[in-house]
Amino acid sequence: MDPSLSAADRATDLLGRMTTAEKASQLTGILANTITGLSGDLDQRQMERHLANGIGQVGTVSVGTGPAHVVARLANGIQRHLAENTRLGIPALLHNETLNGVLAEGFTSFPTAIGLAATWRPELVEQMAEIIRRQMRAIGIRQALAPVLDVARDARWGRVHETFGEEPLLVSAMGVAYTRGIQGDDPASGVLATAKHFLGYSVTDGGQNMAATHLGNRELYDVFATPFEAAIRLAGLASVMNSYSEIDGVPVGLSREILDELLRGRLGFDGTVVSDYRTIFYAVERQGAAPDARRAAALALGAGLDVELPQPYGYGEVLAEAVDGGEIDVALLDRAVLRVLTQKFALGLFENPYVDADPVRLAPIVSEGRELARELAAESITLLTNRDAALPLSPETESIAVVGPHAESVMAGFANYTYPPVLEMLRGIATGQARMAGWENALDNLPEAARKQVEERMEAMRRLDPELAVREQYGARSLADAVRDAVPTARVTSVPGTGVMDSEPHDIDAAVAAADAADVVILALGGRSAAFSGRATEGEGSDSATLELPARQLELLDAVTSTGKPVIAVLFAGKPYLLDRIVEKATAVLAVYYPGPEGAPAIADVLFGRTSPSGKLPFTVPRHAGQVPVYQGQKRGSGPRRTSLDMFSAYVDLPNTPLFAYGHGLSYTSFGYGEVLVDQHEVDPLGELRLSVSVRNEGQVRGAEVVQVYLRLPGLGVTRPEQQLAAFAKVELEPGEEQTIAFAIDVPQLGFTAADGRFVVDPGTMDVLVGSASDDLRARASVEIVGERTDVSAHRRFVPRVEFLLPLAQG
């Protein structure tokens, strides 16, 4: 294996020396607990049993095993065993969840993805991903199971918080930024990004997780595949994870049409496709799409599913036997193995499989990024309402009551796929309450030698106080703590009043008493994202038919607002809920998403005016669950996009408009917009739309505005969205300061799939709409696309370019 050769050539050479069993083993993974039992030590006999022919991937080595140096030591031990005790010494690729940071004890935790989207700052997301990359590499993990590029338009779905929202452009921009940051410029110093869940996972029957997807090919490509193609073509996306769903009756993991013809053929993907956990098992046992593991494996491999995670069911020994028996073409096996080996060579794993496990070296790496986490949390905070300018609160306020289920909770800031909820999940697995797909049997068949250690560890987890653990491990502060820190002279009383769920302890009378004695009430309420049966309002497997917050929380809202005191509602939530009652009764409403351990101080800064809120909603908030799905990019004549020609333009019992539109978010200052200036009023289908607009801070405090550009586009023979997000930029302005923002939008970015299947741009009038939200458009212009219908598939662009200019001097 000459290191001077290319990764592909070295992989081809190695492939020619492998047995069928060794090849099949490269297409499987193993959960680390199978060889560690979550004990923090490797079991030599179990490694000999499970790794005899090598292994493609190892997952969850960092979950429940200990601090960074322990994880690094385990990673080294696995690689050493493979190097010294297998025939070819092929290193394993270790993977980890990294949606909000490295899923491991002590590592920096960032806001959940929907909160990142609310910042509208892709450049900060790229910086975050660069930090995550350095942290992953430091402990020997080289594949990130992120970003989530699902376009989330159904508020019932519990996993909205894992996404970047509902508009393909913002999802694409964030996904490209994350992929660039996590992968770096060179695979040898990078980490593989794994975009998921390909495809259409967020738009299922009834908004339920893992249910069937019903989409036409046009919408599937133009909307839901767009963020994936952007990451592939602009950032060199290395890996994709399939969706659990079925499309047109075929499970995606078995679909050649989706994984090969669309993903590799049309989108240009050349990396590896890894299965979402237990995909092939579910295809047999859950979806009934194959009679047994062998037949399912043949379909999956033929479709282009390269690696089965988390452990073998249809691949591994089953696959090897099927290939040797002539049931599966060896060429399909070789195709997948070559992809896997090429990436391992490109990552430099053969030359550098080990990491330095020195805890002194690791300590500063593990904690890197906490200032950025605070900045991201601050920029995500979204002011939904502010009646009578109730916010910001005066630092001279004498008495404050902080009430609600999230008042004293530091866990409130953590969403599923961050480390504290995962520890709760492990505890739930031990008691049979877990709700994480693919983990159902994660602790079955443990090595006997490790079972006692595991039982002791699980018992310790059952006794674990997550709140105390998070305070100690992250230095996290609750919202009540942060308020006390922000106004040390105030008398701050904190009473939960109720838990998040109706089944949890409550004492609403005590909360009312605290509110009645205070000058102002901060009501910290909202959802909980977890993988725990009965404890979550959202998260994986926690979908909602009603979108309502638990009844006890609304009872608390009614009770504290009845005191007549100003009530500031701070809403922890990663998806749209029904907020009409909160908006009606609270004096002001702040949406803070799940901001992570740095969130509470950032919220306090906004509450007391140290910073002005600048977040904008990355999703639409409905008035009622009956409107769902309701989203910004709906077609003309649908949802709230009814026209004057529609005989039936509203519901009989409610307006058809959303409660809060996509892109909504208030500030403590106000912004004025100048005219939209376009460089030319005619562009051709392969040309560039250049426009600019000036924005001025007309208030008395510093603030940041997200300038949003929407376009209304022509189309012949098909319908188009009433308006679609085409560009955006966040600009920070001092009082009285003015800035001109210039946008360059490649016209092929605006194409669509025509009736004949080509991706085209049509001639016609293009309306340019610029403003502060999708329903708050301040300036308009129009441009003609001239010429003929043009196939732009070879010229497709995904994100615009933005430049900040000084305003022109006025004569």
Secondary structure, 3 states (H helix, E strand, C coil): CCCCCCHHHHHHHHHCCCCHHHHHHHCEEEECHHHHCCCCCCCHHHHHHHCCCCCCEEECCCCCCCCHHHHHHHHHHHHHHHHHHCCCCCCCEEEECCCCCCCCCCCCCCCCHHHHHHHCCHHHHHHHHHHHHHHHHHCCCCEECCCECCCCCCCCCCCHHHCCCCCHHHHHHHHHHHHHHHHCCCHHHCCEEEEEEECCCCCEHHHCCCCCECCCHHHHHHHHHHHHHHHHHHHCCCEEEECCCEECCEEHHHCHHHHHHHHHHHCCCCCEEECCCCHHHHHHHCCCCCCCHHHHHHHHHHHCCCEECCCCCCCCHHHHHHHHCCCCCHHHHHHHHHHHHHHHHHCCCCCCCCCCCCHHHHHHHHCCCHHHHHHHHHHHCEEEEEHHHCCCCCCCCCEEEEECCCCCCCHHHCCCCCHHHHHHHHHHHHHCCECCCCCCCCCCCCCHHHHHHHHHHHHHHHHCCHHHHHHHHHCCCCHHHHHHHHCCCCEEEEECCECCCCCCCECHHHHHHHHHCCCEEEEEEECCECCECCCCCECCCCCCCCCCCCHHHHHHHHHHHCCCCCEEEEEECCCCCCCHHHHHHCCEEEECCCCCCCHHHHHHHHHCCCCCCCCCCCCCECCCHHHCCCCCCCECCCCCCCCCCCCCCCCCCCCCCCCECCCCCECCCCEEECCCEECCCEECCCCEEEEEEEEEECCCCCEEEEEEEEEECCCCCCCCECCEEEEEEEEEECCCCEEEEEEEEEHHHHCEECCCCCEEECCEEEEEEEEEECCEEEEEEEEEECCCCEECHHHCCCCCEEEEECCCCCC
